[in-house]
Structure formats: structure tokens, C-alpha cells
Amino acid sequence: MSKKDAIFAEPLPQVSDFVFDQNVVEVFPDMINRSVPGYQSILQGIGQLTKRFAQSHSNLYDLGCSLGAATLAMRQHVSHLEQVQIIGIDNSSAMVERCQLHLQGYRSTVPVSIRCEDILHSELSEASVVTMNFTLQFVPPEQRQPLLQRIYDSLKPGGALLLSEKFRSNSPSMNELLVDIHHEFKRANGYSELEIAQKRAAIENVMRIDTLETHHQRLQQVGFSQSQVWFQCYNFAALIAVK
């Protein structure tokens, strides 16, 4: 059972950049469910899409796996395949350690390995499904297209990238609306104005979000034949790109 997220509940003399450290690990499930609208629906969709696109004799990757929620969603839908393995990668040692413990509680015939690595330098090969569940937005903008190119090159024909991201609108007024209703969502889930403001200050330097148009253009540029939003709630969306 995860603890309630109260990291930003008290006034901080200085708000530091957000990091995925042990404090975040302890409250992460509560934090993400209270902060990301539709998160559980996205996980269910990741499982369903993995079942559709995963291939025997291939690797499935969860890049930026955190505590392994998407890893588990993928794992539950591929037991019918031969010689498939799931590889979760995260650069937070605290996340990786807890993820490994978490996965031990779930029995499955599908092998899973969790690695503490920087996804910008991880080896990717023989992939049929690659998941990035709210990960790309934390990658430096200039590194996003090279990373997506490596993912595309690693995918087998017919393979898929499942990409979930917070996004911004091209329209300033629509963007303001999306931000406002997202904050209403957080208030409804018990976050105070102080928590919302301090979390926003902590994350603004480490999470740089793109427009949906930018995502689609970038996916096309690296070679994906088609991409589509399959889920959206407020300023959060999940896309699929097929090779």
C-alpha cells in the first residue's frame, strides 16, 4: 500500500527541481492516480494494445518503467506468445529497486528484467512493442527525435510504439482551459492550492511538453507509417505509432 502524496503539502523555503527519488517512490502510485486523469484507462489500453501487436520471438520494452505499472499491464497479455521477454528500464535506482520487489509479487511465465539505465543509451533490439508511459516529456527536447529513431529502428515490421504524454495546445486560450480543468481535477482529488503551485514550480524545468502536432510530425519523421491518439483526457493523451 503506497502512502498518500504530501510531498508539497507544506510551504518550502525553496522549491527544487522534481526528482524521482525515494520520497517520490513511497507515494508514487497515489501521486500519479491523483494527478493524471485517465491513468488506469491508459494502463488497460496498454495491455490491450500489447496483446494485439506483441510478436513471438521478440522483446517488449517499457522505457521509463518507474514502479512497473505498464510492465505489468503488458505482461498480463502476452503469456500466449513464445520466446517473448519484457525489459523495463529506468534511470532512478530507487524506482528500479522498488519495481523489482513489486514484480516479485506477481507470478507469470513471461520473463521480465528491470534495468537501471539511461534510456538514451540503452540497447534496443528485436522489439515488437515499446511503451513510453509519460517518459518522453522528461527527455531533453533535442534528444527526443534521436531516441525515437532508435526505437523505430529497433522495432520489427508491424511493431508498435505506445506513447503517453502530457501535451500543450497550439491555442493559448485552449491551453489555459486545459491547464485549468486539470488543476480542477487535482483539487477534486484533494490537492491544495499550495501543493499544485509548488509541484508546478518543481516540475517546470524538468518536464518540457510538446503539442500533439509536434508528436505526430516527429513520429512521421523517424519513419512511422501512421500514428493516432487512442485516448485523451484534458491535456493528457496516449498515442500509438505503427511501423
Protein Blocks (a to p, Z undefined) as FASTA:
>chain_A
ZZddfklmpccfbacdddddfklmmmmmmmmmmmmghklmmmmmmmmmmmmmpcghiacd
dehklnommmmmmmmmmmmpghiadddddfbfklmmmmmmmmmmpgcfbdcddddddfkl
cccehifbdcdehklmmpcfklmmmmmmmmmmmpcghiacddddddddfblklmmmmmmm
mmmmmmmnopafklmmmmmmmmmmmmccddfklmmmmmmmnopabdcdfbdehjaccddd
dZZ
